Amino acid sequence: MTDITVVVVCPECRTFWPEGGEPACADPDHGRRRHEMHRHRTPVRLPDGTEFTAVSYDEADPYTRDRPPDYGLYLDGRWQPPWAHDRVAWPDFGVPADPADLAAGLGDVLARARAGERVEIGCLGGHGRTGTALACLAVLCGH
């Protein structure tokens, strides 16, 4: 069974808060949305066969794995795993602070994964930034 946490998201303020909790956005005219967050530990195989694991940040237990990765690229500042990793400054609902940092990070994880390392990529929810990074990797692989 998947643990689900429900949050309210305000894309205009680039913030979110637990459903039923104190809103982090004071503007009632903003396009708030209800969003279900659940834990991801999802294997992804790109069309060229390169494998990654897409992950979300689980506040209660972020680093437990059956087998930890050799390396991680994380797109959210909450990540501080005990294994080798890098982080790219990329605000939720935004774009990377430095596109060159993202390009370098993606090039590194692609090389690592192609060399046989177990590599994971993650943000907070494992959908937006993680999915965008995986799409960029597919393009880098020629797809």
C-alpha positions in Angstrom: 0.0 0.0 0.0 1.2 3.5 -0.8 1.3 6.1 1.9 -0.4 9.3 0.5 0.0 12.8 1.9 -2.4 15.5 0.7 -1.1 19.0 0.3 -2.5 22.2 -1.2 -0.2 23.8 -3.8 0.0 27.5 -4.8 2.0 27.7 -8.0 2.0 31.5 -8.0 3.7 31.5 -4.6 5.7 28.4 -5.4 4.7 26.8 -2.1 2.6 24.1 -0.6 1.2 23.1 2.8 -0.6 20.2 4.4 -4.3 20.0 3.5 -6.3 21.4 6.5 -3.2 23.2 7.7 -2.4 26.9 7.9 -2.1 28.2 4.3 1.4 29.4 3.2 -0.3 31.6 0.6 -2.5 34.5 1.8 -3.9 35.4 -1.6 -7.3 33.8 -2.1 -7.3 34.6 -5.8 -4.3 32.3 -6.5 -5.0 29.0 -8.3 -4.6 26.7 -5.4 -4.8 22.9 -6.1 -5.1 19.8 -4.0 -2.2 17.4 -4.7 -1.6 13.9 -3.5 2.1 13.1 -2.7 3.2 9.5 -2.5 6.6 7.8 -2.2 8.3 6.9 -5.5 11.1 4.4 -5.9 10.5 3.8 -9.6 12.9 2.1 -12.0 13.1 3.9 -15.3 14.7 2.6 -18.5 15.4 5.0 -21.2 15.0 3.9 -24.9 18.7 3.3 -25.2 18.6 0.9 -22.2 20.2 3.3 -19.6 18.6 2.7 -16.2 17.8 5.1 -13.4 15.6 5.1 -10.4 13.2 8.0 -10.0 12.5 8.9 -6.4 10.5 11.2 -4.2 11.5 12.6 -0.8 9.7 10.7 2.0 9.8 13.0 5.0 9.3 10.1 7.4 12.0 7.8 6.0 13.9 9.4 3.0 17.0 7.1 2.9 15.8 3.5 3.5 16.4 1.4 0.5 16.7 -2.4 -0.1 20.1 -1.5 -1.7 21.3 2.1 -1.7 22.3 3.8 -4.9 25.9 4.3 -5.9 25.1 7.9 -6.6 22.1 10.3 -6.6 21.3 13.6 -8.3 18.7 15.5 -6.3 16.7 18.5 -7.4 15.5 19.6 -4.0 17.5 20.9 -1.0 15.8 18.5 1.4 18.0 15.7 0.2 21.1 15.0 2.3 21.7 11.3 1.8 24.6 9.4 3.3 25.7 8.1 -0.2 27.6 10.0 -2.9 25.4 12.7 -4.5 25.0 16.1 -5.9 22.1 18.6 -5.8 21.0 21.1 -8.4 19.3 24.3 -7.2 15.9 24.0 -8.9 13.0 25.6 -7.0 9.7 23.7 -7.0 7.4 25.1 -9.7 10.4 26.9 -11.3 13.4 26.4 -13.5 16.9 25.5 -12.6 18.8 28.4 -11.0 21.8 27.6 -13.3 21.1 25.6 -16.4 24.8 24.8 -16.7 24.7 23.1 -13.3 21.8 21.0 -14.5 23.5 20.1 -17.8 26.6 19.1 -15.9 24.7 17.0 -13.4 22.7 15.2 -16.1 25.8 14.5 -18.1 27.5 13.0 -14.9 24.5 10.8 -14.0 24.2 9.6 -17.6 27.9 8.6 -17.7 27.6 6.9 -14.3 24.5 5.0 -15.2 26.0 3.9 -18.5 29.1 2.7 -16.6 26.8 0.4 -14.6 26.3 2.4 -11.4 23.0 2.4 -9.7 21.8 6.0 -10.0 18.7 7.7 -8.7 17.3 11.1 -9.5 14.7 12.8 -7.3 13.0 16.0 -6.2 10.3 16.3 -3.6 7.3 14.6 -5.3 9.2 12.7 -7.9 7.0 14.0 -10.8 7.8 17.5 -12.1 11.5 18.2 -11.7 12.4 14.5 -11.7 10.2 13.9 -14.8 11.7 16.9 -16.6 15.3 15.7 -15.8 14.4 12.2 -17.1 13.0 13.8 -20.3 16.2 15.8 -20.7 18.2 12.5 -20.3 16.1 10.9 -23.0 17.0 13.8 -25.3 20.7 13.5 -24.4 20.4 9.8 -25.4 19.2 10.8 -28.8 15.5 10.4 -28.4 
